[in-house]
Amino acid sequence: MPHPSRRQVLATALAAGLPLGLHAQPAPSPLSKSPSHLPRLITIDGSITEVVYALGAEAQLVGTDTTSLYPKAAQKTPKVGYMRQLSAEGVLSLKPDAVISTTEAGPPVVLDQLRSAGVKVELVKTEHTWNDVKAKVSAVGRAAQREEAARELQTRLDAEWAQVTRQVAAQSKPKPRVLFILSHGPSPQVAGLETAADAMIRYAGGVNPLSGFKGYRPMTAEAMAGAAPDFILTTDLGIQALGGIDKFWQRPELALTPAYRKRAVVVLDALLLLSFGPRLPQAVQEVHSRLYT
């Protein structure tokens, strides 16, 4: 059986927990040795790595995890493995001063070993709210010793967030029913409450028709017929895993939905859609615009 790609691992991890375009993508730059007077950083989460680049602190990065795929320059950094399967030896070999991650990183014993070795470990609680973004920016600012830059970045992001939330609130049309499908394997699943996908649907002005459970459940014909979604929300990796958009619509469960009759699907990059990083305003606006235009 082929091993999943790094992007497939990323999307599944984000979902299980993810255009304004006000910020240009940081220009790729070669990995360089971190300045001797600034902390050496390892980031364990793609959205936190994005914050490092947004702060211009990429020269301090000595390593990232396999979910760190944006911007492209992050893909060239030394990798310490998948965020839930870290090893203390791999992390410590890069001699970091600080490791920044979310509470989804692990295993816990490895994090304890890092602390015992004198590494500062910053963990951000995952709640799938705007506070996630604030906490990530603040955590990176502290660990990188760039607090002022972090405050300036947060001010800009807050302005973006205020703009997009006003736009969503001003929408007078009935809210569409939006169902998220995670389809990176042979058995697609649908998202209930307390998932990144559920939060994204609500922020973008939609309604998740699967409110009777938390987390993810297998996609069944009964679930699809009962949910009756107007739109399907999914990731680009999910579409690729199923063999393309035509193969996606050939799933028999989808034929039972209003979305099937209109071929109404919203497909976004998994990291953009589900990571709740600094591009969250952009992701919300993108989904909102596709639901209402």
Sequence and secondary structure as in RCSB ss.txt:
>XXXX:A:sequence
MPHPSRRQVLATALAAGLPLGLHAQPAPSPLSKSPSHLPRLITIDGSITEVVYALGAEAQLVGTDTTSLYPKAAQ
KTPKVGYMRQLSAEGVLSLKPDAVISTTEAGPPVVLDQLRSAGVKVELVKTEHTWNDVKAKVSAVGRAAQREEAA
RELQTRLDAEWAQVTRQVAAQSKPKPRVLFILSHGPSPQVAGLETAADAMIRYAGGVNPLSGFKGYRPMTAEAMA
GAAPDFILTTDLGIQALGGIDKFWQRPELALTPAYRKRAVVVLDALLLLSFGPRLPQAVQEVHSRLYT
>XXXX:A:secstr
     HHHHHHHHHHH      S            TTS  EEEESHHHHHHHHHTT GGGEEEE TT  SSGGGG
GS B   TTS  HHHHHTT  SEEEEETT   HHHHHHHHHTT EEEEE   SSHHHHHHHHHHHHHHHT HHHH
HHHHHHHHHHHHHHHHHHHT  S   BEEEEE SSSS EEE BSSHHHHHHHHTT B S  SSBSEEE  HHHHH
HH  SEEEEEHHHHHHTTSHHHHHT GGGGGSHHHHHT EEEE HHHHHS STTHHHHHHHHHHHHH 
